[in-house]
Amino acid sequence: MRMTFRCDPALVDHLPRPVRARTVLPDWLRQMPASAHSEVHGRDIRTVKQCPPFVDAMAYGVMILLPCDISVERGAFAWEWDIPAPATKGHPRAPLSFHVAAQLAGAQFASDQQAAIKFNSFWTIECDAGWSLFATHPVNREDLPFRTLSGLVDADRFHDGGINFPALWLDPDFTGVLPKGTPVAQCFAVLREPPQLVFEPLDDAQRETYAATVAEVLATPNVYRKRFRARRGRLTS
């Protein structure tokens, strides 16, 4: 399965390219201790840094990056981004635009006063036939001062225009710079055909395997990583 990214020819030397998510894992994950003392257990226990599903979810797919520094001062956004005029009619030049609060009316996360920011797209994204693009907030990135809303686009059909990424700004008192290269959306290619759902009870052999697997996982560290996880290489150190 391929994802094909295209951009305006005048901007090709000015845009950060989308990257594999594994290449932009946050510093806090790398700096986490592998174990920490638990008062409940009375001993050191493994942290989520040693949980492959937690880390693999953060490392999976493709990350869309902020194309320039954005200065933020208590809800006011500004940028200085000297780029050529795009050669494509209707193409954005600003890294951000906005959805007014009324567009979120009735949503559980909506606020009467809060508009949503929109990270403008400077890349079109094309997936192979039968595949859609699922875009969401960078996984487990609660450190970011915004929350990207999730969306699903049939990018095998819609790929002639950019896919933008709306987000809620979470910290109204934030003052600082959102730096160029900040991950703003994590994208996964997903098969559009729904799975067939099959339901059945465990048979005797499956119950025995279940019990043995659970016992081994509880008794021995890294069973999933060593026996079941597909090989990906080391992600953290």
N, C-alpha and C positions, 0 to 999 in steps of 0.2 A: 504494500500500500504506500502510495506516495502522497505527500502534501507539496504542492507547488505554490511558491510565493512570488508575486510579481509586484513591481513598484514603478512609479513614474520615472522615465529615463533621466529627467533633470535632477532627481533626488537620490539616485542610486548611490552616490558617494556621501550622502549626508544622513542616511538612516541606519540605525543599528538593526541588524538582521534578527529575525526570530531565531531562537537557539533551543537546543535540547534542554529541557528543564533541569537535568542532572548537572549541567554546567554552571548553574546559578543558584545552587543551594545556599541558604543564608549562613552567615558567619556564626549566628547563635547556635545552629545545629552542630556545626563542627566543633564549637567550643564547649558544648554540653559535656558533663561527665558521663562516662559509660555506666556508672553505678552511683547510688546515693544511699545514705543511711535512712532506713525506715523505722520510726519509733513503733509503728504497729507491729512490724515483723521482728524488731530487735536485732536487725542485721542490715548489711548493705544489700540492696536489690538493684536489678537492672533498670535503667531509665529507658524512655522511648527512643533514645538514640540507638539502642540495640534491638528495636522492634522493626524488622524488615518491612512489614506492610505500611507502617507509618512513614518510613523514609522513602520506600519505593513509590508511594503515592505522590510525594513531593518531587521525586525525580522523573516522573513519567510524563511523556508528552512534550509539547513545545511551549516555550514561554514567549509572550509578546512583551517587548521592552519599551519603556518610555523614551521618546526620541530626543528629548532635550531636558535641561534643568527647568523646573517649575518652582518659582518662589510662592510661598503661601503665607499669608498673614491674616489670621482670624477669618477665614472664609473668602479672602480675596486672593485670586490667582493671577500670576503675571509671569511672563517669559520673554527672553530675548533670544530669538532663533533666526539667524541670518541664513536663509536658504533661497535658492533660485525660485523663480515663479515656475510652478509645475507646467509641464507641456500638455497635460491632460485637462480638458475642460471639466469644470465641476469638482476638481480635486481639492481636498482641504490643504490649508497651509498652517493652521493653528493646531497645536497638539491636543487641545481641549475644546470641547463645546459643552452644552448643558441641556438637560431635560428639565422643564419647569415642574414645580411640585404637583401641578394638576395632573400630570401624566402618570403619577404614582398613586392617585386617589384610590382608596380602598385597599391598597396593598398592606399587608401586615407590618411591613417595615417602614411605611410612609410617614412623613411628617408634614403638617400643613405649611410649614415654613421652609422646608428643606428641598431645594432642587437637587437633582442628581447630576454629577459631572459625567462627561462622556469622553473616554479616551479615544480620540479619532484614529482611524486605521490608515496607515500609509502603505499597507500591503494588501493585495487581494490574495485569497487563499482558495486553492482548488484541490479537492479530494478526488480520489478515483470513484468510478461509478458504484453506487450503492452505499457509499460512506457519507456520513454527516460529520459536522464539526461541533463538538461540545466545548464551549468556552466557559470558564468559571474563575472565581478568585484563586490566586495561587494557593495551592493546598497547604493547610496548616500555617498560613502566614498571618497570624493574628497580630504580628508586630507592625504591619502596614497600616497607615492612618486612614485607609479607605476600605470599602468592601465591594469588590466587583460582583455584579449580578450575573447569574448563570443564564446561558442561552444555548439553544441548539439550532444550527443552520445547516440546511442541505447544501453543503458546499461543493457537491459534485454538479449541482445545477446552478447555484448562485455563486459565481466567482468572477463576474465582470466588474463588480463594485466592491468597495472595502467593507469589512465587517467591523463595526464600532463596538466599544465595550463600555456600557454604562456602569457607574459605580456610585455608591453612597460615601460621602466624606464623613468620617466618624468623629473626628476631633475638632470641634468648632474653635477651640483655643489654640490650635496648632500654629506655630510660627516657625518657619524654617524653609528648607529647600528639599523638594522631592527630586533626587538627582537623576540625570540621564542614565538609562539602563535599568531603572527600577522595574521589576516584573509587575505588569498590570493585569495580565490574563494568562491563564494556563489552558492550553487547548489539547483536546484529545480527538482523534479520529475514531468514530464508532460506527459499527454496522447498523444500517437503518432497519433491516429486516428484524422484526421482534423475535425473541427466542421462543421456542416451544417449551412450555412449562410442564414438567412431569413430576408427579407426586407419588411416592411409594414408601412403605415402611422398610426399615432396615431388616435384612434377613439375618440368619444366625451368624454367618461368616462376617457380615458387615458390622454386626454388633460387637463381635470379638475384636475386629480390627479397630473399631471406634475406641473400645476400652483400652486396648494396648497403646494406641496412638496418644490418647489423652494422658495415660499414665506416664508415658515416655516424655511427653512435653512438660509435664509437671515436675518430673524427676531430673531431667537433664537439660542444661542450657543449650540453646541454639539448634534444637532439633529441626525446626522449620527451615532455618537458614541452610543447614547442612544437607537435609534430605529432600526438601520439597521446593525450595525457592529456585526459580530459573536463574541461571548464571547471568549476572549483570556487571560484575566487577565491584570494587570497593567504592562506596560513595562518600563516606565520611572517614575522618581519621582523628 
